Amino acid sequence: MKSKTTVAILAAGLGTRMRSSKAKVLHQAAGDTLLNHVIRAAMHVASAEHIVAVIGHQSEQVMASVNTPGVLFAEQKEQNGTGHAVLCCRELIVSRPGNLLILNGDGPLLKPETLKALVDLQEERAGGGCIISTEVADPTGYGRIVRSASGDIAAIVEEKAATPEQRRISEINTGVYIFDGPLFWKYIDELKPENAAREYYLTDMVEILGRHGHSVSPMLVADETELLGINTRAELAVADRILRNRKNHELMLSGITIENPDSVLIDFGVTVGLDTLIGANVQLRGATSVGANCSIGAGSILRDCAVGNGVNILPYVVAENTRIGDAASIGPFARFRQSVELGENVHIGNFVELKKTTMRSGAKANHLAYLGDSTIGSRVNVGAGTITCNYDGQNKFPTEIGDDVFVGSNSTLVAPLRLGAGSYVAAGSVITDDVDADALALGRGRQVNKPGWAKKRRERNRAKDGEPRK
């Protein structure tokens, strides 16, 4: 099937109704651009080198956004209709045999199985082409499908040109076409801009092919939401919700528990292992992967993270670019950023922030700590209130903590600094010099107790106020 089908994706428009300075196909739904969603669907019926995206507005940005290697591009410098857009890729694909499938770059909801069925229908009927149609309650603004007595498409009539009877037709054109490629290119030059807009309309190919004895058949798709084109931010939000619902449904069928799925946002590229539990209001973004038998607590947001097996993430953890080893325990209310790596059985507790930090297996920081630009060895215990002073106002400096180090609560580690394996930092210390292995480091003033001082102070204060001493 793939070897017989070439795909043209129409993606040149700016999308004025989006009210955006950004080309329409660059807007995102469910974690990727509209165009990339369409390309992924097209990949089920054509190889990448047989897919051509017709681009126009912000062409360089659109090309850079495509993450499928091998896709070709043709530029439509002036937008003169859908027929003109296909003509712009003529040189790239005119010599290719087989079918020509035409898709819209702003249609991210089209399912691969629908495209496969469309290709199968074209192969079976071997006519001039097939067009996907759907029935809607309110067809206002859409081209109506007018069928012949045989059930083929006699014409596609735009609303402005439709008769009152034709306007009552609920079956509409969705803009998804498949044509016999050689026939399409043979007759394409008969397409003329003979309309009020002076544009080349692909819909006119129905009449042209029919005139030459090649029928065009409709393929009615029952789910009209699958054919939704994105023209406004409101429609973008609808598409985003549908794509995310599909993703959540797919994960639940594969053995994942999602509490309150309507509140959970999972991007298309996320993977989750068997028997993992995802709490309410969780967001899994970007290239995040979560292993098996994990728990992701309510309100947690993970972006581009790799989570191992058996990891327990408590509520309201925010992490990006982080790798978490097997059986780790994280949160609640922890934050990781700018490349963090945590080994197996690491424990990170509430209100701990890590930045550019590695913690090896069994290390712990259970309360109220900031650890930045640090390498922390196995089985290290970082006490509550500990911070690494990694920034001097101009430069960042590293802290290196060896295996089996104990860092007492409320310690301040002034980088650059190295704590040797097995060393001990006393609570409340400010450490500015390296500490040898197995040494004790104290960096605080000696405590002085003055018996009776507080009582004498109270008596002096009362005397000043004219009160008798007690």
Secondary structure, 3 states (H helix, E strand, C coil): CHHHEEEEEEECCCCHHHCCCCCHHHCEECCEEHHHHHHHHHCCCCCHHHEEEEECCCHHHHHHHCCCCCCEEEECCCCCCHHHHHHCCHHHHCCCCCEEEEEECCCCCCCHHHHHHHHHHHHHHCCCEEEEEEECCCCCCCCEEEECCCCCEEEEECHHHCCHHHHCCCEEEEEEEEEEHHHHHHHHHHCCCCCCCCCCCCCHHHHHHHHCCCCEEEEECCCHHHHCCCCCHHHHHHHHHHHHHHHHHHHHHCCCEECCHHHCEECCCCEECCCCEECCCCEEECCCEECCCCEECCCCEEECCEECCCCEECCCCEEECEEECCCCEECCCCEEECCEEECCCCEEEEEEEEEEEEECCCCEEEEEEEEEEEEECCCCEECCCCEEECECCCCECCEEECCCCEECCCCEEECCEEECCCCEECCCCEECCCECCCCEECCCCCCCCCCCHHHHHHHHHHHHCCCCCC
